[in-house]
Amino acid sequence: MASAISNLSSSIQKKVPWDKELRVDLRSDTLTKPTPAMLQAMMQAEVGDDVYGEDPTVYQLEQTLAKMFGKEAALFCPSGTMTNQIAIRILTQPQDEVICHKTAHIYKYEGGGTFANSLVSMRLLDGAYGKIKPESIIDNINPNDIHFPATRVVALENTANRGGGSIYTLSEIAEIAKICQTYDLSLHLDGARIFNALVETQENPREYGKYFDTISVCLSKGLGCPIGSVLIASEALIQKARRVRKAFGGAMRQAGYLAAAGLYALENHIDRLKEDHRRARAIGEALQNFEFLREVYPVQTNIVIACFTNEVITKQMFDYLQENNIHVGLIDKKQLRFVTHLDFTDEHLDKLLAVLAHFE
Ligand SMILES: *Cc1c(COP(=O)(O)O)cnc(C)c1O
């Protein structure tokens, strides 16, 4: 009897027009698990020892991406942090300086790696929505004077994570690349979410090879692989990168099982990113209705950043979503981040929209 009553009261409590049990996870697009078809492709991979250069599947993945981005060679690595760190290492000498946005992953989220791994300083630029402006690059190139670190590299992030998944178009990239050419700087791309940008702009990735010296792409974000990033560059730079990867402990043996997931994703998971973007736009629109909203960053791809007017309301919204088994990122005292991905379905979206509509 007692338990019948408690069941009854909990079912009354639960009387909300959505399924509280349904877990919705929008913290990151890294949370996806391989689909059955991807696992199948992984299990069927032909493998060998890649440190001996004998893994055909790793080689195929590297060749595929190099061709796709108009470069000669590529290098499969365990993470995007490693591909970024290797790129900075091979493009610089100790005491050099790298220019990037103040919220760039390469600076903010890689454990101070550039300082420790490459002994370089970082010149941090401002700019709306995580993007740096061509003029500000010119203003921050050091004169040739022994007092100053030698400016050597510009690093862009496309899409820009902390900018709300914002896109640099090819024409913006071309303008920055021209500055780099004029001032003899290398240009690196942190393309953790480059495929999100490309499905929106419909630009040809081959063009990227003309502008960037090094390109890092992640397979473990929107593409839905469990592990893996690839650094794409000229043959000469990739030879250097191979040595650095070894020293960083990132040379792997039968890595073809992981590379097979990447090849599968390149075939099957690029076009579907548009679905993630459609759902992200729907979230962005729903958030526009809140009284305490300061701004939703323009939703261009799969990231929605909502900025609120005060900390209290931000935390309330975060807790309310969590109570309803919806998990988002509290990325700043006044900012929530929603990242859509392969495992976030229309059913999840409907629940989120219903839950948001009942917030008070
Ligand atoms: C996730 C991410 C990376 C790489 O992260 P890993 O977790 O090391 O693979 C690099 N740049 C950006 C912008 C990212 O979002």
Ligand as a Chemical Component Dictionary entry (heavy atoms), coordinates in Angstrom:
data_LIG
# 
_chem_comp.id                   LIG 
_chem_comp.type                 NON-POLYMER 
_chem_comp.pdbx_formal_charge   0 
_chem_comp.three_letter_code    LIG 
# 
loop_
_chem_comp_atom.comp_id 
_chem_comp_atom.atom_id 
_chem_comp_atom.alt_atom_id 
_chem_comp_atom.type_symbol 
_chem_comp_atom.charge 
_chem_comp_atom.model_Cartn_x 
_chem_comp_atom.model_Cartn_y 
_chem_comp_atom.model_Cartn_z 
_chem_comp_atom.pdbx_ordinal 
LIG C1 C1 C 0 38.033 19.155 -29.891 1  
LIG C2 C2 C 0 38.877 20.172 -30.501 2  
LIG C3 C3 C 0 40.219 19.925 -30.799 3  
LIG C4 C4 C 0 40.925 18.626 -30.506 4  
LIG O1 O1 O 0 40.576 18.025 -29.362 5  
LIG P1 P1 P 0 40.999 16.542 -28.934 6  
LIG O2 O2 O 0 40.040 16.282 -27.840 7  
LIG O3 O3 O 0 42.399 16.619 -28.496 8  
LIG O4 O4 O 0 40.823 15.643 -30.104 9  
LIG C5 C5 C 0 40.929 20.919 -31.422 10 
LIG N1 N1 N 0 40.361 22.083 -31.742 11 
LIG C6 C6 C 0 39.075 22.355 -31.496 12 
LIG C7 C7 C 0 38.500 23.654 -31.918 13 
LIG C8 C8 C 0 38.290 21.416 -30.854 14 
LIG O5 O5 O 0 37.004 21.697 -30.607 15 
# 
loop_
_chem_comp_bond.comp_id 
_chem_comp_bond.atom_id_1 
_chem_comp_bond.atom_id_2 
_chem_comp_bond.value_order 
_chem_comp_bond.pdbx_ordinal 
LIG C1 C2 SING 1  
LIG C2 C3 SING 2  
LIG C2 C8 DOUB 3  
LIG C3 C4 SING 4  
LIG C3 C5 DOUB 5  
LIG C4 O1 SING 6  
LIG O1 P1 SING 7  
LIG P1 O2 DOUB 8  
LIG P1 O3 SING 9  
LIG P1 O4 SING 10 
LIG C5 N1 SING 11 
LIG N1 C6 DOUB 12 
LIG C6 C7 SING 13 
LIG C6 C8 SING 14 
LIG C8 O5 SING 15 
# 
